[in-house]
Amino acid sequence: MKGIILAGGLGKRLEPLTRITNKHLLPVYDRPIIYYPIQTLVDAGIKDILIVTGGNHAGEFLRLLGNGEEFGLKHINYTYQKGEGGIAEALGLAKHFSDNDKIIVILGDNIIEKSIRKYVDDFIKQPKGAKILLKEVDDPKRFGVAEVKGNKILSIVEKPKNPKSKYAVTGIYMFDARVFDIIKTLKPSDRGELEITDVNNDYISRGEMTFDVLDGWWSDCGTHESLLNASNLIKQLRVVGQV
């Protein structure tokens, strides 16, 4: 199984911090944001990793990470996304890398408390389809929100005005190789982007989507508030020696 980290975009909500660097190179406590999703994949047993980035500072990832020796890796793969075409477009650039294998995709600004290895192992055993990780949040309007009934997801709505649950879709997705065929069928949303929510809803419509509720805390780093929150959470873990 291969891992893909999506670390493109301009990070406009984090200006002026992102005027001089890529969002994923900003610090969360004592390490750059990008370190955390890499470590998440490595801890889950994923050693074949691709980073999709873009913008004017893409070269800084190579200068910072090299081949990933700091994470016990022999090599890190990189590819470049022009512009801001959305998460699904960025994922589509990884087709050559996936080589028809199952993949786990993590947004480059997602930071979690605990290992996801058990979810990855479960998906490896899953015959086909996709798996996503959900987390109950206080502000679901900021995220893609899943409507859940029993052990099934009925639908996902992106940034709903009236959320049908408090279960946010975290930026951790697992797909079989058919994901790239789905991406080819997508049309840009009103934002002019190819939406990962449309990919997930395609799997849901076919009855091929499973889910788990993520254990431990989860934070993105898309706003100044969430960036600060992530730093404080990591600091607490450092103090008690958990990371």
N, C-alpha and C positions, 0 to 999 in steps of 0.2 A: 504494500500500500504506500502511496506517495503523498507527500504533504505540499500544499501550496499556500503561501502567505501573500495576501493582497495588500500592497503598501504603496499604492499610487495616490492620486488625488492631490488637490492643492491645499486642503486643510483651511479653507477660508474662515470657518468659524473660530479658528484659533489665531487669527491675525491680532496683533502684528508679529506674533511669535514665528509664524510660518512664512514671513516675507523673505527670510534668509536661509531657510532650510526646509526639508521635507518633514511633515508632521511626525512621522514614525522615527525620526532621529532626535526628537525632543526627549528630555529626561523624565522618567518616572522614578522618583526618589534618587537612586544612585546609578541607574543604568538607562540606556536609551530604550524607548518604547519597543523597538523591533526585537530587542533581546528576549522579551517575554513570550511572544508567540513562537519564536524559535525553540525556546526551552520547553514550552508546552508540547510541541511536536516531538522533540527528542525524548522527553519523559514518557510519551505515549508509545515509544518504540519506533518512531518514524525517523529514518536517517537519510532518505532521498527527498530533498527539499528544493522547491523553486520559489524565488521571491519575484513577484511582479511589481514593478515600480514605474515611476514616470516623473515628469516635470524637469526642472532645471538642476536638480540635485541628486539625480539617480546614481551618479558615479560615487557619491559619498558612501553608499551602501557597501560597495566593493572595498573602499578604503577602510571602512570601519570593520567589516565582517570577514573580509578575505574569503578563504575557503571553509570557514567555520570551525577551525581548530579549537577555539575557545569552548565550543559546545561538544567536542568529541567527534566532529564530523570530518570526513576526508574531503568533502566538496560541497559547495552551495551553488545552485544554478540560479541564473538571473535572466529576466526578460523585461522588455520595455513597453509600456502602454502610452501611446500618444493621446493627449487630451484627457477628457474626463467622460468616458462613455459608459460608466457604470460598473458595478461589481461583476455583473454577468459578462460584460464585454472583456473585462480584465481576466476573468476566469477562462474565457474562450482562447486567450493567448497561450494557455497551458496545455492545449490538446496534444501537441507534439511531445511534451514532457510526460504526459500521463501514460502514453503507450498502452491504451486500453485497460489499464489497471484501475482499481478503485482508488479514489482520492479523498483526502480530508483537506478542507479549505478553511483557513482561519483569517479573519480580517486583522490587519497588521497592528491595529490599536486595541485589540481585545486582550484583557489581562484577567486571569482567573486565579483562584486560591489553590485549588486541588488538581490532582492528575485526572486526565480524561481517558486514561488507558483502558478502563473497563468498557467505556462506550465504544472506543475504537475496536477493541477485541470483539464486541458484540456485532459491530457492523461488518467486520471481516467475515463473520459466520453468516450474515444475512445474505440470502441467495441473490437478491437484486434490489434495485431501488435506491433510496436515500434515507438518511437519518439526520435530524437536527437536534440541537440542544436548546432547551427553553429555560428561562429563569423568571420567577415572579418578581415584579418590580412595582414601585409606587407610582411611576410616571410612564405608563405604557404608551401614551400618545406619541412619545418620542421614537418609538421603535416599530418594527413589524410585529404584529400581535397575532398569536395563534388562538383560534377557537377550538377548544378541546372537548371531546366527549368520550369518556372512558379512556381507552388506550388508543384512540384515533384522533388525528387532527382533521377537522372539517374544512378549514380554510385559514389563510394568512392574509391579513390586511395591513398594508404599509401605512404607518402613522395615522391610525384611525381617529376621527373626531369623537367617536363613541365606541371605545374598545369593548369587545365581547368577553375579554378576560384580562388578567394582569400578567399573562404569560408572554414575555418578550422573546423574540427569536434572537438568540445570541449570535455573534458572528462566527459560529463554528458549524460547518456543514460537511456532510459526508455523502458522496455520490458514486454511483457506478458510471461506467464509460458512456452511457446514453446521455449524460448531461450535456455533452457537446453537440449532440443532435438537437436537443431542446433549445440550446442557445441560438442555433442557426434559424430557428422559427420565430424568435422574439422580435417584436417591434418596439421602438423607443417609446418610453412613457412620456407624460407631459413634461417631465424634466429633461427630456432628450437623452435618456439613458436606458440601457438594457438592465432590467431590474432582476435581482436575485429572487425576489418574492415571486415573480412570474415563473421562474424555474421551479421553485419549491411547490407552487400550486399545481404545476403540471404533474409532478410526482404524486401529489395528494389526489388529484382527479383520477389517477390510475390505480389508486389504492396501494401505492408503493412507497409511502413515506412512514417511517417510524420516528419516535422521539424519546428523549429522556429529559428529566429535569436536572439541570446541572447542580452538582453538590458543591457547597462552598460559595463564596462570593464571586461576583463577576462585575467588571467595569470596562466600559469603553473609554476612550480618551478624546472624544470628538469635540468637547467644549472645555472652556477653562475650568468649570466646576468639576467635570468628570475627570479631567487631568489631575487636578488637585486631590480629588477623592482617591484616585488610584495610587497616587504617591503616598498618601496617608495610610492606606491599607497595606501597601508594601512595607512601609516603615514599621508598622506593627508586627508584621511577620519577621522582619529582620531582628527586631528587639527580642522576640521569643525564640529566635534561632531556627525558624521553620524553612527559611530560604536563604 
